[in-house]
Amino acid sequence: MREARKDIFTVGFYNVENLFDTVNDPTKADTEYLPTSRKKWTVNRYLGKIKKLSSVISQLGTNYSSNMPVLVGLVEVENGKVVQDLINHANLKKGSYGYVHYESPDERGIDVALIYNTNFFEVYSSKTYPLELRDDKGAVDYTRDILRVSGSLNGDLIHVLINHWPSRRGGGEETEELRIKAAKVVQKAVKEITDDISDARIIIMGDFNDDPISKSIKNYLVTDDFFNPMGSLFEKGIGTSSFNNRWNLFDQIIFSKNFLNSDTDKHVFEYAEVFNKHWLRVVKGKLKGSPFRTYIGPWYTGGYSDHFPVYAYLSKK
């Protein structure tokens, strides 16, 4: 086991699976997650999930870094309140976390967010990029925005783009074009950044609902200026979510290639991993080994999420 180091910093991403509060919001489709619903989403269950998720986040990268994670992208959060509850938990207090969150037009009422360790990161600016989709009848299909946060990580200007792309509901090939459209929005955001700073240091993270070998990732995101450390993990059969006993690595962190330059005083990419500890897994039955989720259908199981988080290490001289 490596010794934890102060000059190593962890960047993470976590799909926290339907992190809803227990209060009815008439502007959102949140009735499934209320105390009166079939799922009986009570305050105790909500607080239990906050405790579990904050514990996971607090442990990302601690086998190599002596610092709590500096940046963690989140998806499937209902609002700013649930993010605030998460970072206020005792498990994350040491990180003095702040967060960036915008309400998105997603029909399910779930958003993306970034939490950041204020001991190491200072936000300079943030904005969102809408993903405008239409269904077969030409009606607007509302989905999650893409979040951009720019700031200083230990004096190093970093731009982070957080994504939660359209799902594969309806079939992977049938919905592929939706995720390619999302990739093009990311390309637009990257161009906006690099038009201003040609050698900008950019991290693209998210639940892409596509694997590293998928067209949307391989042909649109991982261009000549970017590299995807998740590809080698996927080749080894490592995933973050499973469906019909098949692993997918939809959760990825992609870096601009200037993170590979070791002849610099800026942050340098070390390696990436999936956080898939045994206690995050189902221990028996037909789902054995898969992520231990909060619900299976309407039945409460008391788990964490249907995704494992991912994280990467950055070193700085």
KEDO-489560 format. One record per residue (C-alpha): residue number from 1; residue in one letter; x, y, z. Coordinates in steps of 0.5 Angstrom, whole numbers. Layout:
<rs>
   marvo   roke       u       v       w
     NUM      A       X       Y       Z
...
</rs>
This chain:
<rs>
   marvo   roke       u       v       w
       1      M       0       0       0
       2      R       3       7      -2
       3      E       4      12       3
       4      A      -1      18       3
       5      R       2      24       1
       6      K       0      32       1
       7      D       2      33      -6
       8      I      -3      28      -9
       9      F     -10      31     -10
      10      T     -16      27     -12
      11      V     -21      29     -17
      12      G     -28      25     -17
      13      F     -34      24     -20
      14      Y     -41      20     -17
      15      N     -48      19     -20
      16      V     -51      19     -13
      17      E     -58      16     -16
      18      N     -64      20     -14
      19      L     -62      24      -9
      20      F     -68      27      -7
      21      D     -71      31      -1
      22      T     -77      29       2
      23      V     -81      36       1
      24      N     -86      36      -5
      25      D     -83      41     -10
      26      P     -89      42     -15
      27      T     -84      44     -21
      28      K     -81      37     -21
      29      A     -83      30     -22
      30      D     -81      28     -15
      31      T     -87      25     -12
      32      E     -84      18     -12
      33      Y     -79      21      -7
      34      L     -84      23      -1
      35      P     -86      20       5
      36      T     -93      18       3
      37      S     -91      15      -4
      38      R     -90       8      -5
      39      K     -83       8      -4
      40      K     -84      11       3
      41      W     -78      16       2
      42      T     -78      18       9
      43      V     -73      23      13
      44      N     -69      18      16
      45      R     -68      14      10
      46      Y     -66      21       7
      47      L     -61      22      12
      48      G     -59      15      12
      49      K     -57      16       5
      50      I     -53      23       6
      51      K     -49      19      11
      52      K     -47      14       6
      53      L     -46      18       0
      54      S     -42      23       5
      55      S     -38      17       7
      56      V     -36      15       0
      57      I     -34      21      -2
      58      S     -29      23       4
      59      Q     -26      16       2
      60      L     -24      17      -5
      61      G     -17      17      -6
      62      T     -15      17       1
      63      N     -10      11       0
      64      Y      -5      15      -4
      65      S      -7      22      -2
      66      S      -7      25       5
      67      N     -12      31       3
      68      M     -20      30       2
      69      P     -22      30      -5
      70      V     -21      37      -8
      71      L     -27      37     -14
      72      V     -32      32     -14
      73      G     -38      32     -20
      74      L     -45      30     -18
      75      V     -51      28     -22
      76      E     -58      26     -20
      77      V     -58      31     -14
      78      E     -65      34     -14
      79      N     -63      41     -12
      80      G     -58      46      -8
      81      K     -61      44      -1
      82      V     -59      36      -2
      83      V     -52      38      -4
      84      Q     -52      43       2
      85      D     -54      37       7
      86      L     -49      33       4
      87      I     -43      37       5
      88      N     -45      39      12
      89      H     -45      32      14
      90      A     -40      31      19
      91      N     -36      26      14
      92      L     -34      32      10
      93      K     -33      38      15
      94      K     -26      37      14
      95      G     -26      39       7
      96      S     -30      45       8
      97      Y     -34      44       2
      98      G     -37      49      -2
      99      Y     -41      47      -8
     100      V     -44      50     -15
     101      H     -51      48     -17
     102      Y     -56      51     -22
     103      E     -63      48     -23
     104      S     -64      45     -30
     105      P     -70      43     -34
     106      D     -70      36     -33
     107      E     -76      33     -33
     108      R     -75      28     -27
     109      G     -72      34     -23
     110      I     -65      32     -23
     111      D     -59      36     -24
     112      V     -51      36     -24
     113      A     -47      40     -19
     114      L     -40      41     -17
     115      I     -37      40     -10
     116      Y     -30      43      -8
     117      N     -25      43      -2
     118      T     -25      50      -1
     119      N     -18      49       3
     120      F     -15      48      -4
     121      F     -20      50     -10
     122      E     -23      57     -11
     123      V     -29      58     -16
     124      Y     -28      64     -21
     125      S     -34      63     -25
     126      S     -39      58     -27
     127      K     -44      57     -32
     128      T     -49      52     -36
     129      Y     -50      50     -43
     130      P     -57      47     -45
     131      L     -58      41     -49
     132      E     -64      42     -53
     133      L     -67      36     -55
     134      R     -73      34     -59
     135      D     -78      28     -59
     136      D     -81      24     -65
     137      K     -86      29     -65
     138      G     -82      35     -65
     139      A     -83      37     -58
     140      V     -78      39     -53
     141      D     -75      34     -49
     142      Y     -72      37     -43
     143      T     -66      34     -40
     144      R     -60      36     -36
     145      D     -55      42     -37
     146      I     -48      41     -38
     147      L     -44      45     -32
     148      R     -38      49     -33
     149      V     -34      51     -27
     150      S     -27      55     -27
     151      G     -23      56     -22
     152      S     -16      56     -18
     153      L     -13      49     -16
     154      N      -7      51     -12
     155      G      -6      57     -16
     156      D      -7      53     -23
     157      L     -13      55     -27
     158      I     -17      49     -28
     159      H     -24      49     -32
     160      V     -29      43     -30
     161      L     -35      41     -35
     162      I     -40      36     -31
     163      N     -44      32     -35
     164      H     -50      27     -35
     165      W     -52      25     -42
     166      P     -59      22     -44
     167      S     -60      15     -42
     168      R     -60       9     -47
     169      R     -68       8     -45
     170      G     -70       6     -52
     171      G     -64       2     -54
     172      G     -57       4     -54
     173      E     -56       5     -62
     174      E     -63       8     -62
     175      T     -61      14     -57
     176      E     -54      14     -59
     177      E     -55      21     -63
     178      L     -58      24     -57
     179      R     -51      23     -54
     180      I     -47      25     -60
     181      K     -51      32     -59
     182      A     -49      32     -52
     183      A     -42      31     -54
     184      K     -42      37     -59
     185      V     -45      42     -54
     186      V     -38      40     -50
     187      Q     -34      41     -56
     188      K     -37      48     -56
     189      A     -36      49     -49
     190      V     -29      47     -50
     191      K     -28      52     -56
     192      E     -30      57     -52
     193      I     -25      56     -46
     194      T     -19      55     -51
     195      D     -21      61     -56
     196      D     -20      65     -49
     197      I     -14      61     -47
     198      S     -11      56     -52
     199      D      -7      52     -47
     200      A     -13      51     -42
     201      R     -13      46     -37
     202      I     -20      42     -38
     203      I     -23      36     -34
     204      I     -29      33     -37
     205      M     -33      29     -32
     206      G     -40      25     -32
     207      D     -44      20     -33
     208      F     -44      19     -41
     209      N     -49      13     -41
     210      D     -44      11     -46
     211      D     -37       7     -45
     212      P     -30      10     -47
     213      I     -31       6     -54
     214      S     -37       9     -56
     215      K     -37      14     -62
     216      S     -40      20     -57
     217      I     -34      19     -53
     218      K     -28      16     -58
     219      N     -30      21     -64
     220      Y     -32      27     -60
     221      L     -29      28     -53
     222      V     -23      25     -54
     223      T     -20      29     -59
     224      D     -12      30     -61
     225      D     -12      35     -55
     226      F     -15      30     -49
     227      F     -14      23     -47
     228      N     -19      18     -43
     229      P     -15      14     -37
     230      M     -22      10     -37
     231      G     -21       7     -43
     232      S     -15       2     -40
     233      L     -20       0     -34
     234      F     -26      -1     -39
     235      E     -21      -6     -43
     236      K     -20     -10     -36
     237      G     -27     -11     -35
     238      I     -28      -6     -30
     239      G     -34      -2     -30
     240      T     -39       3     -25
     241      S     -46       0     -27
     242      S     -48      -6     -29
     243      F     -54      -8     -33
     244      N     -56     -16     -35
     245      N     -50     -18     -32
     246      R     -46     -14     -37
     247      W     -41      -8     -34
     248      N     -41      -1     -37
     249      L     -36       4     -35
     250      F     -41      10     -36
     251      D     -38      14     -31
     252      Q     -31      17     -33
     253      I     -26      23     -32
     254      I     -23      26     -39
     255      F     -17      30     -38
     256      S     -13      35     -43
     257      K      -7      33     -45
     258      N      -3      38     -42
     259      F      -4      34     -35
     260      L       1      29     -38
     261      N       7      35     -38
     262      S      11      33     -32
     263      D      16      38     -34
     264      T      11      43     -30
     265      D      10      46     -23
     266      K       2      45     -25
     267      H      -2      39     -23
     268      V       0      33     -27
     269      F      -4      27     -28
     270      E      -2      20     -24
     271      Y      -8      15     -25
     272      A     -15      14     -25
     273      E     -19       8     -21
     274      V     -26       6     -20
     275      F     -28       6     -13
     276      N     -31      -1     -12
     277      K     -30      -3      -5
     278      H     -34     -10      -3
     279      W     -38      -6       2
     280      L     -41      -2      -4
     281      R     -43      -8      -7
     282      V     -49     -13      -7
     283      V     -47     -19      -3
     284      K     -52     -25      -5
     285      G     -57     -26     -10
     286      K     -57     -25     -18
     287      L     -55     -18     -17
     288      K     -49     -20     -13
     289      G     -43     -16     -14
     290      S     -47     -10     -17
     291      P     -47      -3     -14
     292      F     -51      -4      -8
     293      R     -57       1      -9
     294      T     -62       5      -5
     295      Y     -68       2      -8
     296      I     -69      -4     -13
     297      G     -76      -2     -16
     298      P     -80       0     -10
     299      W     -77      -4      -5
     300      Y     -72       0       0
     301      T     -65      -4       1
     302      G     -61       2       4
     303      G     -55       2      -1
     304      Y     -51       7      -4
     305      S     -52       8     -11
     306      D     -53       4     -17
     307      H     -46       7     -20
     308      F     -39       6     -17
     309      P     -36      13     -16
     310      V     -29      14     -20
     311      Y     -23      18     -19
     312      A     -16      21     -21
     313      Y     -10      23     -18
     314      L      -6      29     -19
     315      S       1      31     -17
     316      K       4      38     -16
     317      K      11      39     -15
</rs>
